Amino acid sequence: MSTAVFYHAGCPVCVEAEQVFLNFLDEKKVQPEIVHLGEQRSKIADAEKVGVKSVPAIVVDGVVYHINYGASLEDVKKG
Amino acid sequence: MSTAVFYHAGCPVCVEAEQVFLNFLDEKKVQPEIVHLGEQRSKIADAEKVGVKSVPAIVVDGVVYHINYGASLEDVKKG
């Protein structure tokens, strides 16, 4: 089972991407976790460490995929 | 059934993203088509029309998601 962490921050681009990507993932192959960095601010450091530069982003087995562009991680940090 | 068109151009970023994203898609929910714009150059106009700016990109039900950045569509046009 692979792991996928979907990082977002509540922005419209994030929400739209989340709905589409998570809906189409095969739950038998990948277990998605959703992290809202605006609400779970303690996870911002984790996101930064793994290489997330902007949201929305999905980290699959440790590899970051930035999907379109909602906001930079720097903006998320500023709240 | 939704449709997903994965546009790429053979770049390493494209190939890597293709393997991960297509592997995890639920084939019961979405039918992916893979278009290599370097080989299927007649499809470049389709990609441009739907809003693809760079590859790799996946177009799900007409909405474009740019995944990371391999090459611009302008570069793909130049061959």
Backbone of each chain as nested JSON, in Angstrom:
{
  "chains": [
    {"id": "A", "residues": [
      {"number": 1, "name": "MET", "atoms": {"N": [0.85, -1.206, 0.0], "CA": [0.0, 0.0, 0.0], "C": [0.883, 1.254, 0.0]}},
      {"number": 2, "name": "SER", "atoms": {"N": [0.6, 2.127, -0.938], "CA": [1.34, 3.384, -0.983], "C": [0.631, 4.421, -0.117]}},
      {"number": 3, "name": "THR", "atoms": {"N": [1.38, 5.439, 0.248], "CA": [0.768, 6.517, 1.002], "C": [0.752, 7.773, 0.143]}},
      {"number": 4, "name": "ALA", "atoms": {"N": [-0.305, 8.539, 0.299], "CA": [-0.399, 9.816, -0.404], "C": [-0.902, 10.85, 0.598]}},
      {"number": 5, "name": "VAL", "atoms": {"N": [-0.18, 11.94, 0.719], "CA": [-0.623, 13.023, 1.598], "C": [-0.976, 14.201, 0.707]}},
      {"number": 6, "name": "PHE", "atoms": {"N": [-2.209, 14.637, 0.811], "CA": [-2.661, 15.76, 0.003], "C": [-2.625, 17.006, 0.887]}},
      {"number": 7, "name": "TYR", "atoms": {"N": [-1.726, 17.94, 0.568], "CA": [-1.615, 19.168, 1.34], "C": [-2.425, 20.266, 0.671]}},
      {"number": 8, "name": "HIS", "atoms": {"N": [-3.249, 20.919, 1.441], "CA": [-3.946, 22.067, 0.877], "C": [-4.117, 23.123, 1.951]}},
      {"number": 9, "name": "ALA", "atoms": {"N": [-4.719, 24.226, 1.591], "CA": [-4.877, 25.305, 2.561], "C": [-6.237, 25.979, 2.4]}},
      {"number": 10, "name": "GLY", "atoms": {"N": [-7.171, 25.232, 1.881], "CA": [-8.524, 25.766, 1.8], "C": [-8.791, 26.678, 0.612]}},
      {"number": 11, "name": "CYS", "atoms": {"N": [-7.766, 26.921, -0.204], "CA": [-7.95, 27.817, -1.344], "C": [-8.825, 27.129, -2.408]}},
      {"number": 12, "name": "PRO", "atoms": {"N": [-9.511, 27.915, -3.224], "CA": [-10.394, 27.313, -4.24], "C": [-9.669, 26.319, -5.151]}},
      {"number": 13, "name": "VAL", "atoms": {"N": [-8.463, 26.662, -5.574], "CA": [-7.698, 25.743, -6.432], "C": [-7.432, 24.43, -5.695]}},
      {"number": 14, "name": "CYS", "atoms": {"N": [-7.162, 24.556, -4.392], "CA": [-6.882, 23.362, -3.58], "C": [-8.108, 22.46, -3.48]}},
      {"number": 15, "name": "VAL", "atoms": {"N": [-9.229, 23.051, -3.152], "CA": [-10.441, 22.28, -2.914], "C": [-10.867, 21.556, -4.183]}},
      {"number": 16, "name": "GLU", "atoms": {"N": [-10.772, 22.259, -5.289], "CA": [-11.182, 21.681, -6.568], "C": [-10.27, 20.496, -6.918]}},
      {"number": 17, "name": "ALA", "atoms": {"N": [-8.973, 20.684, -6.75], "CA": [-8.028, 19.612, -7.076], "C": [-8.219, 18.428, -6.139]}},
      {"number": 18, "name": "GLU", "atoms": {"N": [-8.452, 18.731, -4.879], "CA": [-8.643, 17.655, -3.909], "C": [-9.809, 16.769, -4.312]}},
      {"number": 19, "name": "GLN", "atoms": {"N": [-10.916, 17.416, -4.653], "CA": [-12.109, 16.631, -4.992], "C": [-11.858, 15.716, -6.185]}},
      {"number": 20, "name": "VAL", "atoms": {"N": [-11.199, 16.256, -7.195], "CA": [-10.978, 15.452, -8.397], "C": [-9.956, 14.348, -8.143]}},
      {"number": 21, "name": "PHE", "atoms": {"N": [-8.813, 14.701, -7.592], "CA": [-7.748, 13.707, -7.459], "C": [-8.09, 12.622, -6.453]}},
      {"number": 22, "name": "LEU", "atoms": {"N": [-8.631, 13.019, -5.317], "CA": [-8.924, 11.997, -4.316], "C": [-10.076, 11.105, -4.763]}},
      {"number": 23, "name": "ASN", "atoms": {"N": [-10.993, 11.673, -5.5], "CA": [-12.12, 10.89, -5.984], "C": [-11.676, 9.757, -6.913]}},
      {"number": 24, "name": "PHE", "atoms": {"N": [-10.631, 10.037, -7.697], "CA": [-10.228, 9.058, -8.711], "C": [-9.123, 8.115, -8.268]}},
      {"number": 25, "name": "LEU", "atoms": {"N": [-8.611, 8.327, -7.069], "CA": [-7.567, 7.417, -6.607], "C": [-8.177, 6.047, -6.284]}},
      {"number": 26, "name": "ASP", "atoms": {"N": [-7.422, 5.038, -6.586], "CA": [-7.852, 3.685, -6.286], "C": [-7.514, 3.385, -4.826]}},
      {"number": 27, "name": "GLU", "atoms": {"N": [-8.54, 3.292, -4.015], "CA": [-8.314, 3.115, -2.573], "C": [-7.686, 1.774, -2.231]}},
      {"number": 28, "name": "LYS", "atoms": {"N": [-7.693, 0.876, -3.195], "CA": [-7.02, -0.404, -2.929], "C": [-5.504, -0.269, -3.075]}},
      {"number": 29, "name": "LYS", "atoms": {"N": [-5.08, 0.768, -3.793], "CA": [-3.646, 0.911, -4.058], "C": [-2.99, 1.995, -3.219]}},
      {"number": 30, "name": "VAL", "atoms": {"N": [-3.779, 2.967, -2.798], "CA": [-3.185, 4.106, -2.108], "C": [-4.149, 4.614, -1.029]}},
      {"number": 31, "name": "GLN", "atoms": {"N": [-3.562, 4.953, 0.082], "CA": [-4.364, 5.418, 1.214], "C": [-4.125, 6.915, 1.383]}},
      {"number": 32, "name": "PRO", "atoms": {"N": [-5.059, 7.741, 0.967], "CA": [-4.791, 9.168, 1.025], "C": [-5.077, 9.779, 2.404]}},
      {"number": 33, "name": "GLU", "atoms": {"N": [-4.203, 10.701, 2.771], "CA": [-4.413, 11.49, 3.991], "C": [-4.522, 12.942, 3.541]}},
      {"number": 34, "name": "ILE", "atoms": {"N": [-5.442, 13.666, 4.112], "CA": [-5.62, 15.067, 3.728], "C": [-5.155, 15.96, 4.866]}},
      {"number": 35, "name": "VAL", "atoms": {"N": [-4.269, 16.886, 4.55], "CA": [-3.756, 17.792, 5.57], "C": [-4.08, 19.23, 5.165]}},
      {"number": 36, "name": "HIS", "atoms": {"N": [-4.866, 19.886, 5.972], "CA": [-5.218, 21.302, 5.756], "C": [-4.215, 22.133, 6.551]}},
      {"number": 37, "name": "LEU", "atoms": {"N": [-3.265, 22.724, 5.851], "CA": [-2.169, 23.415, 6.546], "C": [-2.636, 24.692, 7.246]}},
      {"number": 38, "name": "GLY", "atoms": {"N": [-3.764, 25.225, 6.827], "CA": [-4.285, 26.399, 7.53], "C": [-4.79, 26.031, 8.923]}},
      {"number": 39, "name": "GLU", "atoms": {"N": [-5.281, 24.817, 9.046], "CA": [-5.833, 24.378, 10.335], "C": [-4.826, 23.553, 11.131]}},
      {"number": 40, "name": "GLN", "atoms": {"N": [-4.005, 22.78, 10.41], "CA": [-3.016, 21.932, 11.088], "C": [-1.637, 22.562, 10.886]}},
      {"number": 41, "name": "ARG", "atoms": {"N": [-1.437, 23.676, 11.537], "CA": [-0.234, 24.459, 11.28], "C": [1.036, 23.74, 11.742]}},
      {"number": 42, "name": "SER", "atoms": {"N": [0.888, 22.793, 12.646], "CA": [2.065, 22.045, 13.097], "C": [2.612, 21.147, 11.99]}},
      {"number": 43, "name": "LYS", "atoms": {"N": [1.802, 20.929, 10.928], "CA": [2.259, 20.073, 9.823], "C": [3.021, 20.851, 8.745]}},
      {"number": 44, "name": "ILE", "atoms": {"N": [3.06, 22.172, 8.885], "CA": [3.747, 22.973, 7.865], "C": [5.221, 22.577, 7.766]}},
      {"number": 45, "name": "ALA", "atoms": {"N": [5.836, 22.324, 8.917], "CA": [7.254, 21.939, 8.908], "C": [7.457, 20.605, 8.184]}},
      {"number": 46, "name": "ASP", "atoms": {"N": [6.532, 19.671, 8.385], "CA": [6.617, 18.378, 7.683], "C": [6.552, 18.594, 6.174]}},
      {"number": 47, "name": "ALA", "atoms": {"N": [5.604, 19.423, 5.762], "CA": [5.417, 19.687, 4.332], "C": [6.684, 20.308, 3.742]}},
      {"number": 48, "name": "GLU", "atoms": {"N": [7.228, 21.26, 4.455], "CA": [8.434, 21.939, 3.986], "C": [9.605, 20.959, 3.875]}},
      {"number": 49, "name": "LYS", "atoms": {"N": [9.724, 20.095, 4.86], "CA": [10.848, 19.15, 4.884], "C": [10.805, 18.203, 3.672]}},
      {"number": 50, "name": "VAL", "atoms": {"N": [9.613, 17.799, 3.282], "CA": [9.496, 16.831, 2.185], "C": [9.578, 17.53, 0.824]}},
      {"number": 51, "name": "GLY", "atoms": {"N": [9.55, 18.878, 0.827], "CA": [9.772, 19.599, -0.424], "C": [8.556, 20.293, -1.01]}},
      {"number": 52, "name": "VAL", "atoms": {"N": [7.494, 20.42, -0.233], "CA": [6.312, 21.124, -0.733], "C": [6.614, 22.618, -0.799]}},
      {"number": 53, "name": "LYS", "atoms": {"N": [6.431, 23.209, -1.976], "CA": [6.701, 24.634, -2.171], "C": [5.402, 25.435, -2.261]}},
      {"number": 54, "name": "SER", "atoms": {"N": [4.342, 24.77, -2.683], "CA": [3.061, 25.456, -2.847], "C": [1.952, 24.437, -2.663]}},
      {"number": 55, "name": "VAL", "atoms": {"N": [0.747, 24.95, -2.487], "CA": [-0.422, 24.076, -2.386], "C": [-1.372, 24.388, -3.547]}},
      {"number": 56, "name": "PRO", "atoms": {"N": [-2.156, 23.446, -4.002], "CA": [-2.206, 22.073, -3.529], "C": [-1.016, 21.241, -4.021]}},
      {"number": 57, "name": "ALA", "atoms": {"N": [-0.665, 20.255, -3.198], "CA": [0.401, 19.325, -3.568], "C": [0.043, 17.96, -3.017]}},
      {"number": 58, "name": "ILE", "atoms": {"N": [0.436, 16.943, -3.742], "CA": [0.216, 15.588, -3.248], "C": [1.578, 14.906, -3.175]}},
      {"number": 59, "name": "VAL", "atoms": {"N": [1.849, 14.308, -2.032], "CA": [3.121, 13.628, -1.811], "C": [2.848, 12.136, -1.828]}},
      {"number": 60, "name": "VAL", "atoms": {"N": [3.336, 11.476, -2.855], "CA": [3.098, 10.046, -3.015], "C": [4.402, 9.311, -2.73]}},
      {"number": 61, "name": "ASP", "atoms": {"N": [4.371, 8.491, -1.712], "CA": [5.574, 7.737, -1.318], "C": [6.799, 8.652, -1.235]}},
      {"number": 62, "name": "GLY", "atoms": {"N": [6.592, 9.828, -0.696], "CA": [7.71, 10.735, -0.451], "C": [8.075, 11.66, -1.598]}},
      {"number": 63, "name": "VAL", "atoms": {"N": [7.428, 11.487, -2.75], "CA": [7.728, 12.341, -3.901], "C": [6.625, 13.406, -4.03]}},
      {"number": 64, "name": "VAL", "atoms": {"N": [7.058, 14.666, -4.182], "CA": [6.091, 15.772, -4.205], "C": [5.618, 16.06, -5.625]}},
      {"number": 65, "name": "TYR", "atoms": {"N": [4.315, 16.16, -5.778], "CA": [3.733, 16.613, -7.04], "C": [2.926, 17.862, -6.752]}},
      {"number": 66, "name": "HIS", "atoms": {"N": [3.383, 18.982, -7.299], "CA": [2.631, 20.224, -7.169], "C": [1.584, 20.242, -8.264]}},
      {"number": 67, "name": "ILE", "atoms": {"N": [0.35, 20.455, -7.883], "CA": [-0.751, 20.429, -8.848], "C": [-1.29, 21.846, -9.0]}},
      {"number": 68, "name": "ASN", "atoms": {"N": [-1.128, 22.38, -10.18], "CA": [-1.504, 23.776, -10.41], "C": [-0.901, 24.652, -9.309]}},
      {"number": 69, "name": "TYR", "atoms": {"N": [-1.517, 25.787, -9.018], "CA": [-0.917, 26.682, -8.032], "C": [-2.013, 27.447, -7.306]}},
      {"number": 70, "name": "GLY", "atoms": {"N": [-2.112, 27.18, -6.02], "CA": [-3.096, 27.906, -5.219], "C": [-2.442, 28.996, -4.4]}},
      {"number": 71, "name": "ALA", "atoms": {"N": [-1.421, 28.603, -3.625], "CA": [-0.706, 29.557, -2.783], "C": [0.664, 28.975, -2.469]}},
      {"number": 72, "name": "SER", "atoms": {"N": [1.623, 29.848, -2.217], "CA": [2.954, 29.371, -1.851], "C": [2.943, 28.933, -0.39]}},
      {"number": 73, "name": "LEU", "atoms": {"N": [3.881, 28.067, -0.048], "CA": [3.984, 27.644, 1.349], "C": [4.339, 28.844, 2.228]}},
      {"number": 74, "name": "GLU", "atoms": {"N": [5.084, 29.774, 1.662], "CA": [5.429, 30.988, 2.423], "C": [4.162, 31.766, 2.79]}},
      {"number": 75, "name": "ASP", "atoms": {"N": [3.237, 31.843, 1.861], "CA": [1.972, 32.53, 2.154], "C": [1.169, 31.784, 3.213]}},
      {"number": 76, "name": "VAL", "atoms": {"N": [1.197, 30.458, 3.134], "CA": [0.474, 29.656, 4.125], "C": [1.059, 29.892, 5.517]}},
      {"number": 77, "name": "LYS", "atoms": {"N": [2.381, 30.017, 5.573], "CA": [3.038, 30.263, 6.866], "C": [2.569, 31.578, 7.485]}},
      {"number": 78, "name": "LYS", "atoms": {"N": [2.389, 32.575, 6.617], "CA": [1.973, 33.891, 7.123], "C": [0.527, 33.855, 7.62]}},
      {"number": 79, "name": "GLY", "atoms": {"N": [-0.173, 32.788, 7.242], "CA": [-1.555, 32.643, 7.715], "C": [-2.497, 33.52, 6.945]}}
    ]},
    {"id": "B", "residues": [
      {"number": 1, "name": "MET", "atoms": {"N": [-18.645, 7.503, -16.42], "CA": [-17.181, 7.363, -16.546], "C": [-16.558, 8.701, -16.924]}},
      {"number": 2, "name": "SER", "atoms": {"N": [-15.576, 9.11, -16.169], "CA": [-14.857, 10.336, -16.494], "C": [-13.73, 10.031, -17.455]}},
      {"number": 3, "name": "THR", "atoms": {"N": [-13.288, 11.077, -18.13], "CA": [-12.143, 10.892, -19.008], "C": [-10.962, 11.683, -18.468]}},
      {"number": 4, "name": "ALA", "atoms": {"N": [-9.791, 11.121, -18.645], "CA": [-8.567, 11.81, -18.248], "C": [-7.569, 11.657, -19.378]}},
      {"number": 5, "name": "VAL", "atoms": {"N": [-7.027, 12.774, -19.822], "CA": [-5.991, 12.728, -20.852], "C": [-4.692, 13.203, -20.212]}},
      {"number": 6, "name": "PHE", "atoms": {"N": [-3.707, 12.342, -20.252], "CA": [-2.415, 12.679, -19.669], "C": [-1.494, 13.099, -20.808]}},
      {"number": 7, "name": "TYR", "atoms": {"N": [-1.125, 14.384, -20.812], "CA": [-0.238, 14.9, -21.857], "C": [1.193, 14.903, -21.349]}},
      {"number": 8, "name": "HIS", "atoms": {"N": [2.069, 14.343, -22.124], "CA": [3.475, 14.422, -21.757], "C": [4.315, 14.547, -23.02]}},
      {"number": 9, "name": "ALA", "atoms": {"N": [5.626, 14.641, -22.815], "CA": [6.494, 14.809, -23.98], "C": [7.784, 14.022, -23.802]}},
      {"number": 10, "name": "GLY", "atoms": {"N": [7.692, 12.979, -23.01], "CA": [8.847, 12.107, -22.861], "C": [9.914, 12.587, -21.888]}},
      {"number": 11, "name": "CYS", "atoms": {"N": [9.705, 13.767, -21.3], "CA": [10.705, 14.283, -20.362], "C": [10.694, 13.442, -19.084]}},
      {"number": 12, "name": "PRO", "atoms": {"N": [11.826, 13.421, -18.364], "CA": [11.897, 12.598, -17.148], "C": [10.794, 12.947, -16.144]}},
      {"number": 13, "name": "VAL", "atoms": {"N": [10.517, 14.233, -15.966], "CA": [9.458, 14.639, -15.028], "C": [8.117, 14.072, -15.481]}},
      {"number": 14, "name": "CYS", "atoms": {"N": [7.921, 14.074, -16.812], "CA": [6.666, 13.554, -17.365], "C": [6.506, 12.062, -17.1]}},
      {"number": 15, "name": "VAL", "atoms": {"N": [7.553, 11.319, -17.401], "CA": [7.492, 9.858, -17.299], "C": [7.25, 9.44, -15.86]}},
      {"number": 16, "name": "GLU", "atoms": {"N": [7.942, 10.1, -14.957], "CA": [7.823, 9.763, -13.545], "C": [6.391, 10.047, -13.067]}},
      {"number": 17, "name": "ALA", "atoms": {"N": [5.866, 11.198, -13.429], "CA": [4.511, 11.56, -12.994], "C": [3.479, 10.62, -13.615]}},
      {"number": 18, "name": "GLU", "atoms": {"N": [3.698, 10.284, -14.867], "CA": [2.767, 9.38, -15.55], "C": [2.66, 8.05, -14.814]}},
      {"number": 19, "name": "GLN", "atoms": {"N": [3.823, 7.501, -14.472], "CA": [3.812, 6.191, -13.824], "C": [3.048, 6.231, -12.512]}},
      {"number": 20, "name": "VAL", "atoms": {"N": [3.298, 7.277, -11.73], "CA": [2.659, 7.35, -10.425], "C": [1.173, 7.632, -10.56]}},
      {"number": 21, "name": "PHE", "atoms": {"N": [0.817, 8.647, -11.335], "CA": [-0.59, 9.037, -11.375], "C": [-1.459, 8.0, -12.066]}},
      {"number": 22, "name": "LEU", "atoms": {"N": [-0.989, 7.467, -13.159], "CA": [-1.839, 6.511, -13.864], "C": [-1.943, 5.2, -13.092]}},
      {"number": 23, "name": "ASN", "atoms": {"N": [-0.902, 4.868, -12.371], "CA": [-0.929, 3.64, -11.589], "C": [-1.998, 3.677, -10.505]}},
      {"number": 24, "name": "PHE", "atoms": {"N": [-2.202, 4.877, -9.95], "CA": [-3.101, 4.973, -8.804], "C": [-4.531, 5.357, -9.168]}},
      {"number": 25, "name": "LEU", "atoms": {"N": [-4.763, 5.618, -10.437], "CA": [-6.133, 5.956, -10.82], "C": [-7.024, 4.718, -10.748]}},
      {"number": 26, "name": "ASP", "atoms": {"N": [-8.238, 4.937, -10.317], "CA": [-9.205, 3.851, -10.243], "C": [-9.817, 3.665, -11.631]}},
      {"number": 27, "name": "GLU", "atoms": {"N": [-9.486, 2.563, -12.259], "CA": [-9.924, 2.347, -13.643], "C": [-11.431, 2.166, -13.769]}},
      {"number": 28, "name": "LYS", "atoms": {"N": [-12.068, 1.959, -12.638], "CA": [-13.539, 1.857, -12.69], "C": [-14.171, 3.242, -12.775]}},
      {"number": 29, "name": "LYS", "atoms": {"N": [-13.425, 4.256, -12.37], "CA": [-13.999, 5.606, -12.328], "C": [-13.516, 6.493, -13.467]}},
      {"number": 30, "name": "VAL", "atoms": {"N": [-12.343, 6.197, -13.962], "CA": [-11.776, 7.089, -14.965], "C": [-10.98, 6.283, -15.996]}},
      {"number": 31, "name": "GLN", "atoms": {"N": [-11.125, 6.711, -17.225], "CA": [-10.49, 6.014, -18.332], "C": [-9.356, 6.886, -18.854]}},
      {"number": 32, "name": "PRO", "atoms": {"N": [-8.117, 6.565, -18.509], "CA": [-7.043, 7.459, -18.929], "C": [-6.549, 7.198, -20.355]}},
      {"number": 33, "name": "GLU", "atoms": {"N": [-6.258, 8.297, -21.015], "CA": [-5.64, 8.237, -22.341], "C": [-4.299, 8.951, -22.226]}},
      {"number": 34, "name": "ILE", "atoms": {"N": [-3.278, 8.383, -22.819], "CA": [-1.948, 8.99, -22.735], "C": [-1.574, 9.558, -24.093]}},
      {"number": 35, "name": "VAL", "atoms": {"N": [-1.21, 10.823, -24.108], "CA": [-0.834, 11.466, -25.365], "C": [0.604, 11.983, -25.243]}},
      {"number": 36, "name": "HIS", "atoms": {"N": [1.464, 11.452, -26.071], "CA": [2.864, 11.885, -26.136], "C": [2.955, 12.958, -27.224]}},
      {"number": 37, "name": "LEU", "atoms": {"N": [3.051, 14.206, -26.781], "CA": [2.994, 15.304, -27.754], "C": [4.219, 15.373, -28.656]}},
      {"number": 38, "name": "GLY", "atoms": {"N": [5.309, 14.762, -28.23], "CA": [6.485, 14.73, -29.09], "C": [6.267, 13.814, -30.286]}},
      {"number": 39, "name": "GLU", "atoms": {"N": [5.455, 12.767, -30.072], "CA": [5.202, 11.806, -31.151], "C": [3.886, 12.091, -31.873]}},
      {"number": 40, "name": "GLN", "atoms": {"N": [2.89, 12.572, -31.114], "CA": [1.585, 12.856, -31.713], "C": [1.435, 14.377, -31.84]}},
      {"number": 41, "name": "ARG", "atoms": {"N": [2.191, 14.932, -32.748], "CA": [2.269, 16.387, -32.821], "C": [0.954, 17.029, -33.259]}},
      {"number": 42, "name": "SER", "atoms": {"N": [0.107, 16.239, -33.902], "CA": [-1.187, 16.781, -34.319], "C": [-2.083, 17.057, -33.11]}},
      {"number": 43, "name": "LYS", "atoms": {"N": [-1.734, 16.499, -31.959], "CA": [-2.545, 16.718, -30.757], "C": [-2.137, 17.981, -29.988]}},
      {"number": 44, "name": "ILE", "atoms": {"N": [-1.066, 18.627, -30.418], "CA": [-0.607, 19.813, -29.697], "C": [-1.684, 20.891, -29.703]}},
      {"number": 45, "name": "ALA", "atoms": {"N": [-2.365, 21.047, -30.826], "CA": [-3.417, 22.062, -30.912], "C": [-4.561, 21.757, -29.948]}},
      {"number": 46, "name": "ASP", "atoms": {"N": [-4.905, 20.467, -29.796], "CA": [-5.95, 20.081, -28.836], "C": [-5.534, 20.469, -27.425]}},
      {"number": 47, "name": "ALA", "atoms": {"N": [-4.293, 20.154, -27.102], "CA": [-3.789, 20.443, -25.753], "C": [-3.846, 21.939, -25.482]}},
      {"number": 48, "name": "GLU", "atoms": {"N": [-3.426, 22.703, -26.46], "CA": [-3.407, 24.157, -26.304], "C": [-4.827, 24.699, -26.129]}},
      {"number": 49, "name": "LYS", "atoms": {"N": [-5.739, 24.148, -26.895], "CA": [-7.121, 24.641, -26.857], "C": [-7.756, 24.432, -25.478]}},
      {"number": 50, "name": "VAL", "atoms": {"N": [-7.435, 23.307, -24.856], "CA": [-8.045, 23.005, -23.56], "C": [-7.321, 23.726, -22.413]}},
      {"number": 51, "name": "GLY", "atoms": {"N": [-6.18, 24.349, -22.721], "CA": [-5.519, 25.169, -21.699], "C": [-4.226, 24.605, -21.139]}},
      {"number": 52, "name": "VAL", "atoms": {"N": [-3.669, 23.579, -21.786], "CA": [-2.396, 23.022, -21.32], "C": [-1.278, 24.019, -21.63]}},
      {"number": 53, "name": "LYS", "atoms": {"N": [-0.535, 24.397, -20.593], "CA": [0.563, 25.355, -20.754], "C": [1.925, 24.669, -20.685]}},
      {"number": 54, "name": "SER", "atoms": {"N": [1.966, 23.551, -19.992], "CA": [3.225, 22.821, -19.815], "C": [2.909, 21.352, -19.621]}},
      {"number": 55, "name": "VAL", "atoms": {"N": [3.93, 20.54, -19.746], "CA": [3.778, 19.103, -19.504], "C": [4.679, 18.707, -18.332]}},
      {"number": 56, "name": "PRO", "atoms": {"N": [4.337, 17.689, -17.567], "CA": [3.129, 16.882, -17.718], "C": [1.882, 17.607, -17.223]}},
      {"number": 57, "name": "ALA", "atoms": {"N": [0.764, 17.249, -17.835], "CA": [-0.527, 17.78, -17.413], "C": [-1.569, 16.69, -17.603]}},
      {"number": 58, "name": "ILE", "atoms": {"N": [-2.544, 16.704, -16.719], "CA": [-3.636, 15.748, -16.879], "C": [-4.932, 16.553, -16.962]}},
      {"number": 59, "name": "VAL", "atoms": {"N": [-5.719, 16.236, -17.969], "CA": [-6.977, 16.942, -18.2], "C": [-8.107, 15.991, -17.814]}},
      {"number": 60, "name": "VAL", "atoms": {"N": [-8.78, 16.327, -16.738], "CA": [-9.854, 15.478, -16.234], "C": [-11.177, 16.17, -16.507]}},
      {"number": 61, "name": "ASP", "atoms": {"N": [-11.991, 15.52, -17.311], "CA": [-13.298, 16.095, -17.675], "C": [-13.166, 17.548, -18.107]}},
      {"number": 62, "name": "GLY", "atoms": {"N": [-12.131, 17.828, -18.871], "CA": [-11.975, 19.164, -19.441], "C": [-11.233, 20.171, -18.578]}},
      {"number": 63, "name": "VAL", "atoms": {"N": [-10.889, 19.793, -17.355], "CA": [-10.173, 20.708, -16.467], "C": [-8.691, 20.309, -16.436]}},
      {"number": 64, "name": "VAL", "atoms": {"N": [-7.816, 21.311, -16.626], "CA": [-6.386, 21.023, -16.725], "C": [-5.715, 21.077, -15.36]}},
      {"number": 65, "name": "TYR", "atoms": {"N": [-4.939, 20.061, -15.07], "CA": [-4.092, 20.06, -13.881], "C": [-2.654, 19.917, -14.334]}},
      {"number": 66, "name": "HIS", "atoms": {"N": [-1.876, 20.964, -14.103], "CA": [-0.451, 20.887, -14.412], "C": [0.242, 20.256, -13.219]}},
      {"number": 67, "name": "ILE", "atoms": {"N": [1.013, 19.229, -13.478], "CA": [1.685, 18.5, -12.401], "C": [3.176, 18.771, -12.501]}},
      {"number": 68, "name": "ASN", "atoms": {"N": [3.705, 19.446, -11.496], "CA": [5.123, 19.845, -11.544], "C": [5.397, 20.529, -12.881]}},
      {"number": 69, "name": "TYR", "atoms": {"N": [6.621, 20.47, -13.329], "CA": [6.953, 21.197, -14.559], "C": [8.072, 20.464, -15.295]}},
      {"number": 70, "name": "GLY", "atoms": {"N": [7.74, 19.969, -16.474], "CA": [8.762, 19.298, -17.278], "C": [9.24, 20.196, -18.399]}},
      {"number": 71, "name": "ALA", "atoms": {"N": [8.285, 20.711, -19.168], "CA": [8.617, 21.588, -20.292], "C": [7.381, 22.402, -20.647]}},
      {"number": 72, "name": "SER", "atoms": {"N": [7.599, 23.581, -21.202], "CA": [6.46, 24.391, -21.634], "C": [5.908, 23.846, -22.943]}},
      {"number": 73, "name": "LEU", "atoms": {"N": [4.652, 24.16, -23.209], "CA": [4.068, 23.724, -24.474], "C": [4.787, 24.411, -25.639]}},
      {"number": 74, "name": "GLU", "atoms": {"N": [5.258, 25.613, -25.39], "CA": [6.011, 26.319, -26.435], "C": [7.279, 25.54, -26.804]}},
      {"number": 75, "name": "ASP", "atoms": {"N": [7.948, 25.001, -25.811], "CA": [9.148, 24.198, -26.085], "C": [8.789, 22.921, -26.849]}},
      {"number": 76, "name": "VAL", "atoms": {"N": [7.654, 22.32, -26.471], "CA": [7.223, 21.099, -27.153], "C": [6.946, 21.405, -28.633]}},
      {"number": 77, "name": "LYS", "atoms": {"N": [6.359, 22.569, -28.882], "CA": [6.068, 22.961, -30.277], "C": [7.342, 23.053, -31.11]}},
      {"number": 78, "name": "LYS", "atoms": {"N": [8.38, 23.586, -30.466], "CA": [9.656, 23.736, -31.183], "C": [10.29, 22.386, -31.471]}},
      {"number": 79, "name": "GLY", "atoms": {"N": [9.81, 21.343, -30.756], "CA": [10.331, 19.998, -30.99], "C": [11.668, 19.807, -30.342]}}
    ]}
  ]
}
